[in-house]
Amino acid sequence: CRLKEIGNSGELLVYNYVLSKYHVVEAKSEAFVQMGIIAAGQAMSGGYDMLYKDGDKTIYVEVKTGEGNRFYLSPNELAFAREHADCYHVYYVTDLNTDKPKISVLADKFWEDERYTMREIIESIEFTF
């Protein structure tokens, strides 16, 4: 799927960026299994894609890749972000298919920041019998 490939590319870009700054990064998402960075048993589905240490502090990173000013978080990702508000960062990757992709780090506690608008999109699946 093309969207999955784009997301994986964004995660790899951020992984390498964070690795260059902090030297040790623990990849946790399934994307890193698909890219051969971690083994299948090492992936963990959770509210983040990777983590690193900044001194004694563990920083959790969620990567979103897109264009424009819109991204989506799962309810699980937002719950994890709120739970770890002081150590959770969303890295937003744009211009991925250019010579100079951009990596932005969203504001801490972005869900409380008035510059961001949150709109819940609820999808339902109907079953009949």
C-alpha positions in Angstrom: 0.0 0.0 0.0 1.4 3.4 -1.0 0.4 5.2 2.2 2.2 2.5 4.3 5.3 3.0 2.2 5.2 6.8 2.7 4.7 6.4 6.5 7.6 3.9 6.7 9.8 6.3 4.8 8.9 9.1 7.2 9.6 6.9 10.2 13.0 6.0 8.8 13.9 9.6 8.1 13.0 10.6 11.7 14.7 7.5 13.1 18.0 8.5 11.3 17.5 12.1 12.4 17.0 11.2 16.1 19.8 8.7 15.9 22.2 11.4 14.6 21.4 13.6 17.6 21.0 11.1 20.5 23.0 8.1 19.2 20.7 5.5 20.6 17.1 5.0 19.5 14.8 2.1 20.2 12.5 1.4 17.3 9.2 0.0 18.4 6.7 0.1 15.5 5.9 -2.6 13.0 7.3 -0.4 10.2 10.8 -1.1 11.5 10.2 -4.8 11.2 9.2 -4.3 7.6 12.3 -2.3 7.0 14.5 -4.9 8.6 15.7 -2.7 11.5 14.2 -4.8 14.3 13.1 -8.4 14.5 9.4 -9.3 14.4 9.3 -10.1 18.1 10.7 -6.7 19.0 7.9 -4.6 17.6 5.3 -3.3 20.0 2.0 -1.8 19.2 1.5 1.2 21.4 1.1 4.9 21.3 4.5 5.6 19.8 7.0 4.6 17.1 10.3 4.9 18.8 12.0 6.1 22.0 15.3 7.7 23.0 17.0 9.0 26.1 17.7 12.6 26.6 19.9 12.5 29.8 17.8 10.5 32.3 14.5 11.3 30.5 12.9 8.8 28.1 11.3 10.6 25.2 8.6 8.8 23.2 8.3 9.7 19.5 5.3 9.3 17.2 6.0 10.0 13.5 3.3 11.3 11.2 4.0 11.8 7.5 1.9 14.0 5.2 1.4 17.2 3.3 -0.2 20.3 4.5 -1.3 20.8 8.1 -3.3 17.7 8.9 -2.5 14.4 10.6 -4.4 11.7 12.4 -3.8 10.1 15.8 -5.5 7.0 16.9 -7.4 7.1 20.2 -4.6 4.9 21.7 -1.9 7.3 20.5 -3.7 10.4 21.9 -4.2 8.6 25.3 -0.6 7.6 25.4 0.4 11.2 24.6 -1.7 12.6 27.4 -0.4 10.0 29.8 3.2 10.9 28.9 2.7 14.6 28.2 6.0 15.8 29.4 8.0 13.3 27.4 6.0 12.7 24.2 6.8 14.3 20.8 5.1 14.1 17.5 7.5 14.5 14.6 5.7 15.6 11.4 7.4 14.9 8.1 6.4 16.8 4.9 7.9 17.2 1.5 9.1 13.6 1.7 9.5 13.1 -2.0 11.7 16.2 -2.5 15.4 16.8 -2.1 14.8 18.5 1.3 12.1 16.7 3.4 11.1 18.8 6.4 10.8 17.4 9.9 8.8 19.5 12.4 8.3 18.7 16.1 4.8 19.6 17.3 4.4 21.7 20.4 4.4 19.9 23.7 0.8 19.1 24.7 -0.4 20.1 21.3 -3.9 18.9 22.1 -4.1 21.8 24.6 -2.5 24.4 22.3 -5.1 26.8 20.7 -3.0 26.8 17.4 -4.2 23.2 16.9 -7.8 22.1 16.2 -8.8 18.6 17.2 -11.8 17.0 15.6 -12.8 13.5 16.5 -13.7 11.3 13.6 -15.7 8.4 14.7 -16.2 5.6 12.3 -18.6 2.8 12.9 -19.0 -0.7 11.5 -22.5 -2.0 11.3 -23.2 -5.7 11.7 -26.5 -7.3 10.9 -27.6 -10.9 11.5 
